[in-house]
């Protein structure tokens, strides 16, 4: 279950739900077994320079090698930037979690 966080200056015009949905679609095109991408967006009321930071975390898997990572990052960068209608600083970090990470679903009856 991937996690995506978008942190951006609030002077940036951004349809955050659309960007998060696009991020999930891109991940699933690269890795159909990745599952739902839990996404969050945080506009910053106070910032210095117009900017956006995308932080993505995936679990380590044997097929998520350097080639997979480079291809996924290139496609995600292009997809996210297609949603940004103005100039800004852009940063993107992709991290892989190790085996000491729990991800599941909490169900309440």
Secondary structure, DSSP 8 states (H G I E B T S, - for coil): --EEEEEEETTS---HHHHHHHHHHHHHHH-TTS---EEEEEEESS-SSSEEEEEEEEE--TT--HHHHHHHHHHHHHHHHTT--S--EEEEEEEEE-SS---------
